[in-house]
């Protein structure tokens, strides 16, 4: 079955730098991949969707890439701010007719 | 939280007691989901619904049942709670499921923290 791995459980970065989070999937090549943000004590909030035929997607300071050869998506936050501190989850359809599978998340801390 | 409420928000119960969690949406979305979130496991799907009275199992459905008698309400029941069901439970909704685009986006409720002693 599909599994998603996210590069690290926690990532600390200095304010103003670019944060890069990694999402790797193991089996089925998904038609698209989503990124969500989750703040403590709250439900995940959708950020971006990237399809398999799109190499890159941008939204304000966020950029997502999708490399089907590497089975990987990278999530970048440029000019990071302390307000970007949160847990970021990636998710994909688990397979044909299957449900979504979520990664365990990476907890990002942006230090002032 | 996109027109989704969950109740209760916190609950402490004892092993062996029945527990029902409620999810209510005002978005009229067809699909509703129940997830649990545990450290090290991320979000795992328990059950989902694709319409009134239409439900299906997810990855971790053992020990849980669901019902959907109205479009806006999706209930999760633990018939006899166990300590392994201590978790944070999230309800989510979406317009479509696996349609391949933005309408698959899931909108999550605020969560219910359940502790089974």
Interface residues (C-beta under 8 A of the other chain):
Chain A: X4 X31 X32 X34 X41 X42 X43 X44 X45 X46 X49 X51 X89 X91 X93 X97 X98 X99 X100 X102 X103 X104 X105
Chain B: X1 X4 X35 X40 X41 X42 X43 X44 X45 X48 X58 X59 X90 X92 X97 X98 X100 X101 X102 X104 X105 X106 X107 X108 X109 X110 X111
